[in-house]
Structures are given as C-alpha cells and as structure tokens.
Amino acid sequence: MDQINSPINRIKNALPILTLALSMMLASLGTSIANVALPTLSIDLAVPFHSVQWVVTAYLVALTLSVVMVGRLGDRFGLKRMFLYGMGLFTLASLLCGLAYNLPALIAARALQGVAAAFLMTLTIALVQATAKKNRIGRTMGLLGTMSALGTALGPSLGGFLVSIANWPAVFLILVPFGLTGFVLAYIFLPTNRADAELPRLQISMLCNKELMPALIVNLFVAAVMMATLVVGPFYLGLTLGLSAATVGLAMSAGPVISIVCGVPSGRFVDTYGSTRIIQIGVIAVTLGAFALAILPDTFGIVGYLIAIAILTPGHQLFQAANNTAVMTNVKDSQRGVIAGLLGLSRNLGLVVGASGLGAVFAFGMGTTAVNNATPLAVSNGMQLAFVSAGVLMIVANLLVRLGTRPSP
C-alpha cells in the first residue's frame, strides 16, 4: 500500500493530467494572447484595423469548424496519436505566425493554429476518461476549466508585455516552447488507446439522444451568456459608470480570476455529489447571475456588477465541470472523440450567439449602433435588455436540464 501511494507513484499518476491541463491552457492562451497585439499589427503591417481583426477571427472560425472532424479523427486513428499531431501542428503554426511577413500569411497561419487548437481542446476532453480515475473525473474536468480560464486571463497581460519588449512576433513565438514541452509530455505520459478502423458512420440520430441533445443546447446557452458579459460589460462599465480603461480592465478580470479559483472545487463537488445535482445548481446560478447583471449594476454601480459576476462565474464553472463529466463518463470508447467535438462545437456556437445575438439585443436596447453617440442611460437600457434576454435563455436551459438529466449513480 505504501508503495502504491508513494510520492513517486502519485507524481507519475498526475503527469498525464498535467499534460492535458497544459494543452487546455495552451489552446486558450492562443485564443486570447493575440488580441492585445492588433493595434501594433495594424501599424507595422500598414493595414486597416477591420482587416487585422481577421487575425483573431480566423483562429476562432477554424477552431469552430474543426472540432467535430477532429473528434472523429481521434476515434478513427487513436486519441493519443491525433493529440500528438495536433500539438505538433500547433507548435508549427505558432512558429509560422511569428515568421509571417504580411497579413495574408499571418491570417493563414492563424487559421492553421485554430485547427490545431481544435485538436488540443477536443482531444483533451476525450482523453480525460482514459487518464483519470473514475472517482476523479469531475475534479479533472474542473482542473481543465481552471486552466482554460488561466490561459484566457494570462493572454492579454503576457501579450502586452511581449509586444512592449519584443514587438508582435513574440506573441506567437512564445507559444513554441510551450508546444514542444506539451508534445514531449504527451508522447511520454498519455495512454495509447486502440484505433478503430471500422467506425460506424456519424449519424444525426446521435443528436436525438434524450440526454445528449439537452446537454449540448444548455452548453450553448451558458456559453452565450458568458460571452455576453465580455461583449456588453466593457461598454457599460466605461460609458455608463464612467470608469477609466484601466479600471474597466481590472473589473473585467474578476470573472477569469473567479473561474481560476472555482475550477478545481467545482470538479470536487461533481465527484462528491454527482453531476446531475451540480448541473442543476450551476444552471440556476447562471440564471440568477444573468438577471443580477440586468438589475444590480444600476442600483449599486461597480459593486453590483461584481456581485453579479460573483454569482454567474462559479455557476458557469459548476455547470461546465458537471456537464462535461455527465456527457463523457458513459460514452463508448469509439465515440469519445466525436462527442467531445460536439461539446466543443456547442460551446463555440454559444460564443457566436453571445457575441452576435445578445450583442444585437444590446444594440437594439440602446436604440443605436453608434456607441459613441449613445447616452449612459441608453447603454444601461441596452445592458438590461441583453441580460434579461440572457436570463430568459437560462430559464429555458433550466427546463431542458429538468427534462434531460437523471440522477447520477
């Protein structure tokens, strides 16, 4: 028994999980680190800002379009093998981004990097069942949520520092050593699963599963609400509350910081109390947080905004850990990749709905699309309408959870 629980064995058992954690952080870092370099890119490459935005958009579009295909490839050729290909491709694409000599070359390299990020995000989730003990799957999912939040939060500050000391190529080149490290760790420590050369065709009937489809829809709704905080929040904080840019940035960092703190405890709750109960609690918290964002900031200002975020964000982490665990726990080995891909697809579509759909509701509530001409009251009205709409979405999500979940064993 002492030998089984020795520090060496504990470290050995932890290394595959840490490899997956690094992968999730790397994919999220790739998403957020480039944003802060856009103004410098626009100046250095002599291109308008609306063109340079494709450096971010190409990554997100490629990631979204690739997730299900990537999961299918993992099931067909082996999760570890395709994970290694993805990590190698991410490293190569990061190098190509840093060496790009014009905007089209950079956009092409970022699209390639987005495809590689789809490998990392999707196959990381798919590999949890093979690397974590059954009674620790929830906390592993929680750890991945923490690392995703850490990568998202670290990106702007790290990117800003690198741009200030070494210009924009360093933003991408810094990812190369991380990618090489991840490749070596994955090659040594990740388990090899059996590839399935005779996979059945991907059928639409899979989506009609009474448990899977509600889980995917609710995943989409929750992601949409979280994205709305990133799209609408800065306008309200800056234009209605009159905060400086630095203070807005500080307030906006509250969500990622709370996510980092809540990720692993959320997973522990899932392992202790079961995924069904934690899904329900998480969705209720996100619902309350959405309505709180529509009500509290107008009454209590920045304090009200932070209280609402402190309700919403832990709910998101609880839901994410529990929903991923519930969906992935009983999946057949031959379907782990594609189901993880569907989870990623629903999340990414939710980000689009949050940015475009709830963003449009925000603009409608303001009564104008020209934000510079909007009064503080108009921005406040837009904020209220956007998050009341988000709360209504979450009421629907609560109903779907009630219909689609059943008690965990």
N, C-alpha and C positions, 0 to 999 in steps of 0.2 A: 504493500500500500504506500509506504514512504517513497519507494522508487517511482510509483505511478504519479504521485503528487509532488515530486521533486521539482525545484526551480527550473532545472533544465527541460524537463518534460512540459512544464507549464509554458515556458518560452517557446518551445517547439510547437505546441498546440496553438499558441497565439499568433505565430508568424503568418499563417495563411490568412487569418482575419485582418491582420495589419496590412497585408498586401492588398486585400480588397479595399480597405479603408483608404490607402494611398491612391488607389485607382479612382475611387469616387471623388476624393478631394481634387485630383488632377483634372478630371473632366469638368468639375465645377469651376476650378481656377481658370481653365481655358475659356469658359463662358464669360467670366467677369473681368479678367485681367486686361482685356484689350480696350474696354470702353474708355478708360481714362487717357489712352493714347490717341484717341480720334482727333482732337484738335491739332496735335503735333503732326500726325499723319497728313492731315489736310494741308498744313503749311509746307511740310517737307516734300510731299509729292505733288503739290500745286493742283489740288483737285477740290471741288466744292464739298461742303460738309454732307449734303444729301447723298453724294456718291460714296464718300468714305464710310458712311453708315453700313454699307454692304459688307464691311469687314466683320461686323457683328452679325448682321442678318444672314450672311452666307453660312456661318457656323451653325446658327440655330435651325435654319431650314434644312441643311444637310443632316444634322442630328435627328430632327423630327422625322424626315423621310426614310431614315435608315434603320430605326430601332427594331421594327418587326422583322425586316430582312436579316438583320444581324442576329437576332434571336434564333431565327430559322437556321442560319448557317451554323450557329453553335450547336443546335440539336443534331444537325446533319454530320458535321465534321469533328465534333468534340468541343466542349466548352473551353477547356484549357488551351487547346491549340488555337482556337479563334481569338481567345483573350490575348494570347501572345502576339498574334498577327495585329490585333487592334492596338496593343501597346507599342509595338514596333512602328506601326503606321502613324500613331500619334506623335511619336518622337521624331520621325522623319518629317512629318508635316510641320511640326514646330520649327525644325531647322529650316525648312523651305520658306516659312513665313519670315523668319529673321533675315533670310538672304534675298527676299523679294526685292526687285529693283523698280517695280512700278505697281500701280494699284490693281490692274487685272491679275498680275501674278500673285499678289498678296491675297486677293479675294479667292482665287483658285486654290491656293494653299490652305486658306481658312476653311473652305468647303471640304477639302480633304481631311483637315483636322476635325471638323464636325462629324464626318463619317466615322473617324477613328474614335471620337468621344462616344458615339453611339455604341461601339463595341465595349468600351470601358463601363459605361453606365448600365447597359443591359446585361452583360455577362457577369458583372459584379453581383447583381441581384440574383441571377440564375445560379451562381456558384455558392451562395450562402448555404443552401441546403446540404451541399457536399462538404463544406468546410466547418460548419458549426454544429455542435451537439444539438439534439432536438430540443432540449430544455433551455437552450441559449439562443435560439434563432431570433426571438424578439429583441433581445438586447444587441445582437449583431446588426439587425436592421436599424435599431436606434443609433448605434455607432456610425453606421453609414450615413444616416440622416445628419448626425453631428458633423461628419467630415464634409458632406456636401455643403452644409451651412458655413463651415470654416473656409472652404475654398471660395465660396461666393463672397464672404466677408473680407477675406485676405486679398482678393484680386485687386480692388481699386487702390488700396494703400500700397501694396507691393508694386503694382504697375506704375503708380505715381512716383514712387521712389526711383524705380529703374529708369523711367523717362527723364527724370531730373538729373540723373548722373551719367546715363549712357545712351540716351535717345531711344526711339521706339523699337528698334530691332531687339533690344534686350528684353522687352516684354515677352517676346516669343521664345527667344533663345534660353531664357531661364527655365523653360519647361523641358528642355532637352535632358539635362541631368536627372530630373525627376522621372522622366520617361525611361531612361536607361536603368535607373535603380528599380523602378517598378517591373521592368522586363526581367531583370535578374532574379528578383524576389519571386515573381510568378513562376518562372522556369523551375526554380528550386523547390518551392514550397506548396504550390497549388496542386491539388489532386487531379489525376487524369481520369476522365470519365469515358465510357465506351461511346464511340461514334455510332450513329445509327444510319446505315446506308439505305434502309428501307422505310424511311419515314412516310406516314400517310400524308396525303395532300392536306394543305391547310384549308379547313372548311369553315364557312360562315356559321355553321351550326354551333361551332365552339363558342361564338359570341353570344349565343342564345341561352347559354348556361345560366340558370336562375341565380347562381351565386357570383359568377364572374362578371356578367354584364353590369349589375348594380355596383359592384366594386370599382369597375372601370369608370362608370359615369360619375360616381361620387368623387373618385380621384380627380377627374376632370374639373368638377365644380370647386373642390377645395383648392386646386392649383390656380383656378381663375381668380378666386377671392384673394389669394396670397399675391398674385401678380398685380391685382388692382391696387394693393397697398403701395407697391413700388412705382406704379404709374401715376396714381392720383395724389398720394401722400406728399410728394415734394411740392406740388402746386399749392396745396392747401397750407402747408407749413410756411412756405415762402411768401405767398401772395395774400393769404387771409390773416395768418398770425404774424406776418412781417418779420420772420426770423432771417438771420443772415445765412449765406450759403454754407458757412462752416457749421452753424448750429443745425441747419437742416440735415447736413450730412451726419452729424452726431446723433440726431433724433432718428434718422433712418437706419443707423447702425444698431439700434436697440433690438430690432427683430432678429437679425442674424446672431447677435450675442445671446439672446434668449434661446434661440434654436440650438446653439452650440452647447449651452448648459443643459438643455432639456432632452437632448437626443438619447443618450445612454439611459437615463432614468426612465424615459418613455418605454424603451425596449424592455427594461426590467419589469415594468408594470404589465407589459404584454405577457411575458413569461410567467408571471405570478398569477394574474387574474384572467388570462385568456384574451384572445384577440377580439372576440365579439363584444365584450363589455367595454374594452378600451376604444374600439371603433366608435361605439355609441357615445362615449364620453367625449372623444375627440371632436366628433361632428357637432355635438351640442356646444362645445366650447368655441369652435369656429363660427357657429351661428351667432352666439352671444357676442363674440368679438366683432363680427361684421356690423351688427346693429349698434354696438357700442361706438364704433367708428362713425356711424351716422349721427349719434346723439351727443356723446361726451365731449368731443373737442370744442363744440360751440359753447358748451357750458363752462368747461374747466380749462380750455386752451391746450397748451402743450402737455400739461399733466393728464388731461382727459385723453389725449391722443396716445400717450404712453401707457395709460391704464388699459385702453382698448387693445393695444398691441400685446400687452402682457397677458391678456385673455386669449387673444387669437393665436399667437405663436405657439404656446405649449399645446393648444388643441391641435394645431397642424402637425406637430411632432408626434403626438399621441396617435393621431389618425394614420400618419404615414407609416410608423413602425408597425402598428396593428394591421393595417390593410395589406401591406406588403407581406407580412407574416401569414395572414389568413389566406391570401391568394397563392403563395408559393409553397406552403407547407405540404399540401397533399397532391401537388402536381406530379404527373408521371415524368420519369427521367427524360423521356423522348420529347417532352413538351416544355421543359423548364425554360429554355431559351426564348421560345416564341411567346410564352405567357409573360415573361419578364419584359419582352419587347412591347407587348400590348400595354403593360403598365406604364412603360416609358412613353408610349405614344399618347395615351390618355392624359398623362401629366403635361406633355408638351403642347397638346391641343388645348388643354386648360390654360396654359400660359398665353396662348394666342387669343383665346376667348377673353381672358382677363385684360390683356393689353388693348385689343381692338374693340371687343364687345362692351365691356364695362367702361373702357375709355371713351367710347362713343356715348354711352349713357351719361358720363361725367360732362362731356361737351354739351350734350342736349340740356342737362340741368343748368349749365352756366348760361345757356342761351346764345353762345357764340363759340366759334372755333378759334378765334383770335385771342389767345390767352392774355396777350399784352394789354388788350382793351377791356378785359374783364375786371369788374369791381371785386373787392374782397367778399362782399355778400354773394355775388354771382358764383364765385369759386366755392364758397361754403354751400350754396344750394346744389351745385354740381356734385360735391363730395357727399352730401346727404343722399341724393338720389342714387348715386353709384353704389353706396354701401347698403342702402335699403334694398336695392335690387340684388346685391350680393347676398343679403340676409334671406331674401325670398328664395334664391337659388339653394341656399343651405337648408331651408325648410323642406324643399323637395328632396334634398340629399338625406335628411333625417328620415323621411318616409321610405326612400329607397333602402336605407340601412335596415329599417324595421322589416322590410319585405325580403331583403336579400341575405341577411345574416342569420345564423343559427348558433346555438350555444357551442362553445369550444369544448373539446373533451378535457 
